[in-house]
Amino acid sequence: MNASDRIKARADAAYRDFSAKLMPDIDRAVIIGCRQPDLRAIARTMPEEEARAHLAALPHFYYEENMLHGMLIERFYHGDISGALQKTEEFLPYIDNWAVCDCTAAGLKVFSRFPKETLAKIHQWLASGRTYSVRFGVVTLLNYFMGTEFDKDAALRLCAIEGGDYYVDMAVAWYFATALARQYDAVIGIFKEKKLPRWTHNKSIQKAKESFRVPEERKIFLDTLKY
């Protein structure tokens, strides 16, 4: 039994239709309709030989095969940052949608245990010029570098990203909206000085104003900083 057989055995046609609506730029033919809890169960229980064969079988055809790929990186390399980063590098060129990008980044908990090595690689992803490699770097920052490991230099690097790529711009906006909730003093100067492109600047403020974690008085002030 291979990965696609396992995924198809848990297919849900209604969920396939739902997923397709969330990813209108992805061919419906590559979506099976397997929910994430089911994919995580497959990732945990696949025989090791079969699972490692899946990691070596790039490129995959199905969307869920790519989701599973990211989960298997965490399974086998949760304590090995060199291996995790190598496998991530191999995988990134094949990521072609926001869902696989974001779920893979959020699922690689190994990054939180090795912040120095991860941050160095993030800077490379941000400079790559490839939509989903850049977005992967932004989402990794959002997931693992918003607390005590917050890095102001990384935030400033995001300001230097040229706007115009929706999937990158939206990730950057979510990053800064979250930073305005969790690292306000560190990033408010970026908004006062309007270091971000106009669209990303305004979208960040919009999302911050929608957050319950941002006090009302700060929302009022942020409103005065919009372009």
Buried (B, 14 or more C-beta within 10 A) or exposed (E): EEBBEBBBEBBBEEBBEEBBEEBEEBEBEBBBBBBBEBBBBBBEEBEEEEBBEBBEEEEBEBBBBBBBBBBBBBBBBBEEBEBBBEBBEBBBEEBBBBBBBBBBBBBBEBBBEBBEBBBEBBBEBBEBEBBBBBBBBBBBBBBBBBEEBBBEEBBEBBBEBEBEBEBBBBBBBBBBBBBBBBBBEBBBEBBEEEBBBEBBBBBBBBBBBEBEEBEEEBBEEBEEBBE
